[in-house]
Amino acid sequence: MPRRVGPQAVALDQSLRAISIRPINIESSGKRVVRRRGRVVPATVRRMPSPLIIAPALQVRKLSFAYPDQAPLFVDWNADLAHGVTLLQGDIGSGKTTLLRLLAGELPGSGELTLSGRRLGDDPEGYRRNLCWFNPRDAAFDAMTPARLMEAQRALHPGFDQAAWRRHLTGFDLEPHLAKPLYALSTGSRRKAGLAVALSVGCGLTLLDEPAAGLDAASVRYLSAALAGLARHPQRALLVVDAEGLEPVPGAGTLRLAGSPNRG
């Protein structure tokens, strides 16, 4: 026997037919769609944004090192260095300068160092090309002028910012000394010539060992301001030994080494 349909059900059925939106379907493309009067219209699907994961500039894994006949300075030491400025702190003899030399590949430690995706052990040339580490007091630079020092580092690092270098020359009051060889400069001026270059290198990691040592008060203030300007840089990392005379650097991170009886 046919099922009898009451007047309320008939009215409801007519109302449903009048509605233009049909049930949601999934097309073969996998997109969620809605059918409107025979037409396929993409539906709006809201998704929660995925958390942004920012890779560190430098990853250090299981770094170990000891000078001959001395207790180890580092044993399976791990660290992630973020972009921007990080101040390296520690007592005398804790290994601050040694750590910089290890990160630069200048000392033969064991472990894994990865800078901007390049491992020192797998690609030493590419790793070092993306790292700035030099000592302006080295005798190899004696005959160079500040301008020649800049040219030498610019040849090593294609991302060198020459406009920034000129700003730092003015900030450190080095313009009167551009034509002088480094051996003719005072200790402070020679250090400032190196800093003007190191702050302008556009590579992934710059290492600075006690950069404020030997500087006059005005140059220390300028150095701190220059570092503050790089403290949140999204593509550069600077690891700075924070010791003699450096003023506070707003926005900088810190990395502290435990004390050690060995040399630093």
C-alpha positions as a LaTeX table, in Angstrom:
\begin{tabular}{lrrr}
\hline
Residue & $x$ (\AA) & $y$ (\AA) & $z$ (\AA) \\
\hline
Met1 & 0.00 & 0.00 & 0.00 \\
Pro2 & 1.42 & 3.43 & $-0.90$ \\
Arg3 & 2.59 & 5.48 & 2.08 \\
Arg4 & 0.41 & 8.47 & 2.73 \\
Val5 & 2.22 & 11.79 & 3.10 \\
Gly6 & 0.72 & 14.46 & 5.21 \\
Pro7 & 0.46 & 18.13 & 4.16 \\
Gln8 & 3.33 & 19.18 & 6.47 \\
Ala9 & 5.72 & 16.68 & 4.86 \\
Val10 & 4.72 & 17.88 & 1.39 \\
Ala11 & 5.42 & 21.46 & 2.36 \\
Leu12 & 8.82 & 20.51 & 3.79 \\
Asp13 & 9.71 & 18.60 & 0.63 \\
Gln14 & 8.80 & 21.59 & $-1.52$ \\
Ser15 & 10.93 & 23.87 & 0.67 \\
Leu16 & 13.94 & 21.58 & 0.34 \\
Arg17 & 13.59 & 21.52 & $-3.42$ \\
Ala18 & 13.59 & 25.32 & $-3.44$ \\
Ile19 & 16.92 & 25.46 & $-1.66$ \\
Ser20 & 19.73 & 25.81 & $-4.24$ \\
Ile21 & 22.55 & 24.22 & $-2.20$ \\
Arg22 & 22.86 & 20.46 & $-2.47$ \\
Pro23 & 24.86 & 18.14 & $-0.17$ \\
Ile24 & 28.67 & 18.53 & $-0.22$ \\
Asn25 & 30.54 & 16.23 & $-2.60$ \\
Ile26 & 34.19 & 15.42 & $-3.06$ \\
Glu27 & 35.24 & 15.58 & $-6.72$ \\
Ser28 & 37.92 & 13.31 & $-8.15$ \\
Ser29 & 40.45 & 16.13 & $-7.82$ \\
Gly30 & 40.10 & 15.91 & $-4.05$ \\
Lys31 & 38.77 & 19.47 & $-3.73$ \\
Arg32 & 35.78 & 20.12 & $-1.55$ \\
Val33 & 32.91 & 21.57 & $-3.58$ \\
Val34 & 29.26 & 22.58 & $-3.30$ \\
Arg35 & 26.71 & 22.11 & $-6.09$ \\
Arg36 & 24.60 & 25.20 & $-6.81$ \\
Arg37 & 21.76 & 24.70 & $-9.33$ \\
Gly38 & 23.77 & 22.13 & $-11.26$ \\
Arg39 & 27.03 & 24.16 & $-11.11$ \\
Val40 & 30.11 & 23.00 & $-9.16$ \\
Val41 & 31.43 & 25.79 & $-6.94$ \\
Pro42 & 34.58 & 25.44 & $-4.79$ \\
Ala43 & 33.79 & 25.54 & $-1.10$ \\
Thr44 & 35.80 & 27.62 & 1.36 \\
Val45 & 37.78 & 25.33 & 3.65 \\
Arg46 & 39.48 & 27.03 & 6.58 \\
Arg47 & 42.64 & 25.41 & 7.88 \\
Met48 & 44.65 & 26.25 & 10.96 \\
Pro49 & 48.06 & 27.67 & 9.97 \\
Ser50 & 50.99 & 25.36 & 10.60 \\
Pro51 & 53.48 & 26.61 & 13.19 \\
Leu52 & 56.49 & 28.34 & 11.59 \\
Ile53 & 59.70 & 26.46 & 12.29 \\
Ile54 & 62.84 & 28.56 & 11.84 \\
Ala55 & 66.06 & 26.59 & 11.40 \\
Pro56 & 69.06 & 27.81 & 13.40 \\
Ala57 & 71.90 & 29.50 & 11.56 \\
Leu58 & 74.44 & 27.09 & 13.10 \\
Gln59 & 73.95 & 23.65 & 14.60 \\
Val60 & 76.64 & 22.14 & 16.82 \\
Arg61 & 76.35 & 18.46 & 17.67 \\
Lys62 & 78.60 & 16.43 & 19.97 \\
Leu63 & 81.54 & 18.84 & 19.75 \\
Ser64 & 84.56 & 17.56 & 21.68 \\
Phe65 & 88.02 & 19.06 & 22.03 \\
Ala66 & 91.03 & 19.00 & 24.34 \\
Tyr67 & 94.47 & 20.57 & 24.08 \\
Pro68 & 97.33 & 18.05 & 24.36 \\
Asp69 & 97.88 & 16.80 & 27.89 \\
Gln70 & 94.96 & 18.82 & 29.26 \\
Ala71 & 91.47 & 18.02 & 30.43 \\
Pro72 & 88.79 & 18.38 & 27.73 \\
Leu73 & 87.25 & 21.79 & 27.21 \\
Phe74 & 84.24 & 20.40 & 25.35 \\
Val75 & 82.72 & 16.92 & 25.57 \\
Asp76 & 79.69 & 16.11 & 23.36 \\
Trp77 & 78.73 & 19.79 & 23.47 \\
Asn78 & 75.53 & 20.77 & 21.62 \\
Ala79 & 74.17 & 24.18 & 20.69 \\
Asp80 & 71.86 & 25.89 & 18.19 \\
Leu81 & 72.86 & 29.42 & 17.22 \\
Ala82 & 70.00 & 31.62 & 16.05 \\
His83 & 70.20 & 34.38 & 13.47 \\
Gly84 & 71.04 & 37.80 & 14.86 \\
Val85 & 73.61 & 38.61 & 17.55 \\
Thr86 & 74.56 & 36.20 & 20.34 \\
Leu87 & 76.92 & 37.26 & 23.11 \\
Leu88 & 79.31 & 34.48 & 24.19 \\
Gln89 & 80.00 & 34.72 & 27.92 \\
Gly90 & 82.13 & 32.75 & 30.35 \\
Asp91 & 84.89 & 32.97 & 32.88 \\
Ile92 & 88.54 & 33.25 & 31.92 \\
Gly93 & 89.68 & 29.87 & 30.69 \\
Ser94 & 86.17 & 28.63 & 29.89 \\
Gly95 & 87.05 & 28.21 & 26.19 \\
Lys96 & 85.45 & 31.22 & 24.49 \\
Thr97 & 88.22 & 31.90 & 21.97 \\
Thr98 & 88.79 & 28.16 & 21.53 \\
Leu99 & 85.13 & 27.74 & 20.66 \\
Leu100 & 85.36 & 30.44 & 17.97 \\
Arg101 & 88.38 & 28.69 & 16.47 \\
Leu102 & 86.56 & 25.35 & 16.52 \\
Leu103 & 83.50 & 26.82 & 14.83 \\
Ala104 & 85.74 & 28.40 & 12.19 \\
Gly105 & 87.34 & 25.02 & 11.47 \\
Glu106 & 90.71 & 26.34 & 12.62 \\
Leu107 & 91.13 & 23.70 & 15.36 \\
Pro108 & 90.56 & 19.96 & 14.78 \\
Gly109 & 87.69 & 19.13 & 17.10 \\
Ser110 & 85.37 & 16.16 & 16.71 \\
Gly111 & 81.63 & 16.43 & 16.20 \\
Glu112 & 79.32 & 17.91 & 13.59 \\
Leu113 & 79.05 & 21.58 & 12.59 \\
Thr114 & 76.31 & 22.64 & 10.16 \\
Leu115 & 76.11 & 26.23 & 8.92 \\
Ser116 & 73.14 & 27.21 & 6.76 \\
Gly117 & 72.70 & 23.58 & 5.74 \\
Arg118 & 76.39 & 22.96 & 4.93 \\
Arg119 & 78.36 & 20.54 & 7.08 \\
Leu120 & 81.99 & 21.35 & 7.73 \\
Gly121 & 82.96 & 17.70 & 7.32 \\
Asp122 & 81.13 & 17.30 & 3.99 \\
Asp123 & 81.75 & 20.68 & 2.37 \\
Pro124 & 84.59 & 22.52 & 4.14 \\
Glu125 & 85.03 & 25.06 & 1.35 \\
Gly126 & 81.34 & 25.98 & 1.23 \\
Tyr127 & 81.16 & 26.09 & 5.03 \\
Arg128 & 84.13 & 28.47 & 5.35 \\
Arg129 & 82.95 & 30.66 & 2.47 \\
Asn130 & 79.82 & 31.41 & 4.50 \\
Leu131 & 81.81 & 32.30 & 7.64 \\
Cys132 & 83.84 & 35.39 & 8.54 \\
Trp133 & 86.71 & 34.88 & 10.97 \\
Phe134 & 90.02 & 36.75 & 10.84 \\
Asn135 & 92.33 & 38.55 & 13.23 \\
Pro136 & 93.32 & 42.03 & 12.00 \\
Arg137 & 96.36 & 41.87 & 14.31 \\
Asp138 & 97.76 & 38.97 & 12.30 \\
Ala139 & 101.13 & 39.83 & 10.75 \\
Ala140 & 99.82 & 38.69 & 7.36 \\
Phe141 & 97.77 & 41.91 & 7.22 \\
Asp142 & 100.58 & 44.30 & 8.24 \\
Ala143 & 101.15 & 45.77 & 4.81 \\
Met144 & 97.46 & 46.11 & 3.94 \\
Thr145 & 95.58 & 49.37 & 4.21 \\
Pro146 & 92.02 & 49.31 & 5.59 \\
Ala147 & 90.77 & 49.59 & 2.00 \\
Arg148 & 92.91 & 46.67 & 0.86 \\
Leu149 & 91.70 & 44.59 & 3.83 \\
Met150 & 88.15 & 45.27 & 2.72 \\
Glu151 & 88.92 & 44.21 & $-0.86$ \\
Ala152 & 90.51 & 40.96 & 0.34 \\
Gln153 & 87.45 & 40.04 & 2.39 \\
Arg154 & 85.04 & 41.13 & $-0.32$ \\
Ala155 & 86.76 & 38.70 & $-2.70$ \\
Leu156 & 86.10 & 35.88 & $-0.21$ \\
His157 & 82.49 & 36.84 & 0.49 \\
Pro158 & 80.37 & 37.90 & $-2.52$ \\
Gly159 & 77.62 & 39.28 & $-0.27$ \\
Phe160 & 79.87 & 42.01 & 1.12 \\
Asp161 & 77.98 & 45.27 & 1.74 \\
Gln162 & 80.30 & 48.08 & 0.67 \\
Ala163 & 77.79 & 50.79 & 1.61 \\
Ala164 & 77.71 & 49.41 & 5.18 \\
Trp165 & 81.53 & 49.37 & 5.22 \\
Arg166 & 81.62 & 53.08 & 4.38 \\
Arg167 & 79.13 & 53.81 & 7.17 \\
His168 & 81.31 & 51.90 & 9.62 \\
Leu169 & 84.40 & 53.79 & 8.46 \\
Thr170 & 82.66 & 57.02 & 9.40 \\
Gly171 & 81.29 & 55.59 & 12.65 \\
Phe172 & 84.74 & 54.40 & 13.75 \\
Asp173 & 86.42 & 57.61 & 12.50 \\
Leu174 & 88.71 & 55.65 & 10.18 \\
Glu175 & 88.50 & 57.80 & 7.05 \\
Pro176 & 91.76 & 59.68 & 7.83 \\
His177 & 93.59 & 56.31 & 7.99 \\
Leu178 & 92.40 & 54.67 & 4.77 \\
Ala179 & 95.74 & 54.99 & 2.99 \\
Lys180 & 97.88 & 53.90 & 5.94 \\
Pro181 & 99.18 & 50.32 & 6.27 \\
Leu182 & 97.80 & 48.48 & 9.28 \\
Tyr183 & 101.22 & 48.22 & 10.92 \\
Ala184 & 101.26 & 52.03 & 11.15 \\
Leu185 & 97.94 & 52.18 & 13.02 \\
Ser186 & 97.41 & 52.04 & 16.76 \\
Thr187 & 96.05 & 48.84 & 18.26 \\
Gly188 & 92.60 & 50.37 & 18.57 \\
Ser189 & 92.52 & 51.74 & 15.01 \\
Arg190 & 93.73 & 48.44 & 13.63 \\
Arg191 & 90.94 & 46.64 & 15.46 \\
Lys192 & 88.41 & 49.15 & 14.16 \\
Ala193 & 89.60 & 48.53 & 10.60 \\
Gly194 & 88.87 & 44.84 & 11.11 \\
Leu195 & 85.48 & 45.54 & 12.68 \\
Ala196 & 84.41 & 47.81 & 9.82 \\
Val197 & 85.03 & 44.89 & 7.47 \\
Ala198 & 83.59 & 42.11 & 9.67 \\
Leu199 & 80.34 & 44.01 & 10.31 \\
Ser200 & 79.86 & 44.48 & 6.56 \\
Val201 & 80.38 & 40.87 & 5.46 \\
Gly202 & 77.10 & 39.37 & 4.31 \\
Cys203 & 77.91 & 35.75 & 5.14 \\
Gly204 & 75.89 & 33.47 & 7.39 \\
Leu205 & 78.14 & 33.57 & 10.47 \\
Thr206 & 80.58 & 36.20 & 11.74 \\
Leu207 & 82.81 & 35.50 & 14.75 \\
Leu208 & 84.12 & 38.40 & 16.84 \\
Asp209 & 86.58 & 37.87 & 19.70 \\
Glu210 & 86.39 & 40.64 & 22.34 \\
Pro211 & 85.74 & 43.34 & 19.73 \\
Ala212 & 85.64 & 46.19 & 22.26 \\
Ala213 & 89.17 & 45.58 & 23.58 \\
Gly214 & 91.41 & 48.57 & 23.00 \\
Leu215 & 88.66 & 50.83 & 21.64 \\
Asp216 & 87.98 & 54.39 & 22.78 \\
Ala217 & 84.65 & 55.16 & 24.44 \\
Ala218 & 83.05 & 56.66 & 21.32 \\
Ser219 & 83.99 & 53.60 & 19.24 \\
Val220 & 82.60 & 51.23 & 21.89 \\
Arg221 & 79.29 & 53.09 & 21.77 \\
Tyr222 & 79.24 & 52.90 & 17.99 \\
Leu223 & 80.10 & 49.19 & 18.04 \\
Ser224 & 77.27 & 48.44 & 20.47 \\
Ala225 & 74.82 & 50.41 & 18.30 \\
Ala226 & 76.00 & 48.58 & 15.16 \\
Leu227 & 75.54 & 45.21 & 16.86 \\
Ala228 & 72.09 & 46.24 & 18.09 \\
Gly229 & 71.19 & 47.00 & 14.48 \\
Leu230 & 72.08 & 43.42 & 13.55 \\
Ala231 & 70.54 & 41.80 & 16.64 \\
Arg232 & 67.41 & 40.64 & 14.78 \\
His233 & 68.92 & 40.11 & 11.34 \\
Pro234 & 66.97 & 37.28 & 9.64 \\
Gln235 & 69.87 & 35.93 & 7.55 \\
Arg236 & 73.07 & 36.69 & 9.47 \\
Ala237 & 74.37 & 35.34 & 12.76 \\
Leu238 & 77.11 & 36.99 & 14.81 \\
Leu239 & 78.75 & 35.25 & 17.76 \\
Val240 & 80.52 & 37.87 & 19.86 \\
Val241 & 82.77 & 37.17 & 22.84 \\
Asp242 & 81.35 & 39.49 & 25.49 \\
Ala243 & 84.21 & 40.47 & 27.73 \\
Glu244 & 86.19 & 43.68 & 28.02 \\
Gly245 & 84.24 & 46.91 & 27.74 \\
Leu246 & 81.31 & 45.95 & 25.51 \\
Glu247 & 78.17 & 47.91 & 26.30 \\
Pro248 & 74.75 & 46.20 & 26.49 \\
Val249 & 73.37 & 45.19 & 23.08 \\
Pro250 & 69.56 & 45.39 & 23.01 \\
Gly251 & 67.95 & 42.38 & 21.37 \\
Ala252 & 71.02 & 40.15 & 21.56 \\
Gly253 & 70.88 & 36.58 & 22.82 \\
Thr254 & 73.40 & 35.03 & 25.21 \\
Leu255 & 75.36 & 31.80 & 25.33 \\
Arg256 & 77.33 & 31.05 & 28.48 \\
Leu257 & 80.14 & 28.54 & 28.85 \\
Ala258 & 80.82 & 26.80 & 32.14 \\
Gly259 & 84.09 & 27.57 & 33.91 \\
Ser260 & 87.22 & 25.54 & 33.23 \\
Pro261 & 90.79 & 25.51 & 34.55 \\
Asn262 & 92.11 & 25.28 & 30.98 \\
Arg263 & 93.06 & 28.08 & 28.68 \\
Gly264 & 90.32 & 29.92 & 26.82 \\
\hline
\end{tabular}
